[in-house]
């Protein structure tokens, strides 16, 4: 049986790890990412901005900045960062997906749908991108049957993710399939009982709560996995 080397004592692994962060840009991006993951987006942006000013060709840096700007509700800067990443890494599905989300929030629905489908084309087996297609269509309030199909595809690719059932429930409700929507939201809540958005939507379907008019249509989870 082959043993897994101890990273604390393995010289080759240690050398590889050192090389991985030999570039100061990579190290700074990693530090900013750590701040972001620890829910400090303001500090992450502050750390990352001068890094990108000095190294504007860093696709990972722009992807991270786009995510940070979205978390801060700085939608135009998020779109700018995502667009830069799209140009730098045209074969990476993350930049167009992030750009799609920003475009949806800006009400630029045709562009949002186009970017979402672009992410799917690049990586068709990733449920995140199908979910993004569904939300782009739902926000545009068009092609609702396609939105429902995209949501079902995401579930098929990852049947254990609560958010995809939430998306499916929203698409079914938009189509007027209330009973099926209710079932989808109940499944979402079984997988993630603490999701207040799914619970509220289910209460609305059950006539136990009034719908809330939202300024920005969002999914429960911020893109970033």
N, C-alpha and C positions, 0 to 999 in steps of 0.2 A: 504494500500500500504506500503510495507516494504521500509524503507529508507536506504540509503547507509551510513554507519558510517563515520564520519569525521576522517580521519587518524591523523589529528593534535591533536584531543582531545580524541580519543578513547584509553583508557588504554590497553585493550587487543590487539588491533592492534599495538599500540606502542611497547608493550612488544614483540609481534611476530617479528616486524621489528628489534628490538634490538637483539633478539635471532638469526635472520637470519644472522647477521654480527658479532655474538659473536666470531666466529673463526677468528683470525687475517689473516689466509690464505685467507678466503673468502673475507674479506674486501680488502686485497691487490689485489686480482684478480678483484674485482669490480672496484677498482680505476684504474687498468691497462686497463680494458675494457672501462672505461670512456675516458681515454686518446686516445685509439684506435678509438673510435667512434667520437672523436673530431679531427681526422686526425693527430694524433701525434704518429705514430707507433714506431718511434725510442724511444721516452720516455716510451711508453707502454712496449716495450721489455726490456728496462733498468730496469723498476720497477719489471717486472714479473720474470726475470731470477733468481735473488736470492731467490725469493719465491719458485720457482720450485726446486732449488738446495736444499732448506731446506725441501721441501715437495714434493718429486718426485711421490707420489701416487695420486696427484690431477688431475683427468681427465679433469675437467673444465679448469684448468690452462693450460694443454697441448693443449686442443682444441683452447683456445684463443691464445696461443703462435704460433700454426700452422697457424692461420689466420693472425697474425701479420707478421710472417716470409714471407708468401706469398705476403702480401702487400708491403714488403720491397724487393721483388724479391730475397729472400734468400731461394731458392727452396729446396736444400738439408736439411738445418735445418728445413724447414717447413715439409718435409716428415718425418724427425726423430720425430718431435713433434707429428705429426698426428699418426704415428705408435705407439708411446707410449700411446696415447689416445685410439687407437683401442684395445690395450692389456688391458687397464684399464677399458674400458667401451665397451665391445663387442656388447652390445645391443643398442648402440647409433649410429644412422645413420650418424651423422656429421663427426666423424673421418675418416671413409672410403671414404666419399665424398671429404673431404679435401685432403686425401692421393691420391685419384684418380686424382685430379687436379694437384697436384705436380708431380705425375708420368707422366701425359700427358706432362707437361712442360719439363720434363727430357727425353722425348722420349721413355719412358718405357710403350708402349701402351697396351700390353697384361695385365700387372699388373693394369694399369689405368682402363681398361674396367672391369676387375674382381672386383676391389674395388667399381666402380660405381654401378655395378649390386648388390653388397653386400648391399649398402645403400638402393637401391630400395626394396630389399627383406625385410630389417628391417622395412622400412616405405613406403609401396607401394602407399600411397595416397598423398605423398608430391611431388609436381611437380618439386621441385629443384633437386631431385635425378634423375628423368627421363631426365631432361635437362642435367645433368652431364653425363649420359649415352650417350646422343646424341653427346655431345662435345668430349667425349672420343673416340667414333667411328669415328667422323669426322676428328679428329686430326690424327687418325691411317689410315684414308683414306680406310676404309674397312667396310663391312656390312652397306652400306649407306642406304639401305632400312630400316634397323633396327634403324638407327639414325633418319630417317624421322618419323618412327612410335613413337619413344621415344619422339621426339619433339611434335608430335600431342597429345600424352598422356599428356604431361605437359600443353599444351593449354587447353585440356579438363578439367584438374583439376583446372586451374586458367586462365580463358579466358580474364582476364583484365590485365595481365602482359605483357608488351611490349617485354621484353627480350625473352619470349618463342616464339613469332612470328618471332623474329630475328633469333633464332636458327632454327626454321622451314624453314625460307627462305634460310638459309645457306645449310640445308640438301637438300632442293628441288633443289637448284642451283647445288649442287654436283651431283645430279642424272640427271641433264640436263633438269629439268622441269622449264625453265626460266620464263614463264608466271606466273606460280603458285608461284615461288619464288618471283617475283616482287610484287605480291599481298600480300604475307606474310610480306614483308619488308614495304610495304605501310601501312599495318595495324599496324606494330610495330611503325612506325613514327607517325601515328595518335594518338597512345597512349602515345608516348614519343617523341615529336617533336625535342627535343634538343639532341637527340642521334646522334653524328657525325659519329659513326661507321656504323650504319644502313643506314644513308644517303649516305655515301660513297659507301657502297655495292650496294645500289639501283642505284646510278649513274654509277657504273661499269656495272651493268646489262643493263642499258639503253644506254651504249656506250658513256657516258658523262665523264668518268674518267678512268684512267688506274688502274689496280689492283696493290696493294702494297704487296710486299713479306714481310711477317712478320717472325721474328725470333721465336716468340712464339705465338701459336694459343690460343687466349683467347676469352671469351665471353665479352660482354660490361660491365657487372657488376661483380665485385669481389664477390665470394661466401662469405656469412656471414650473410644472413638474417636468 
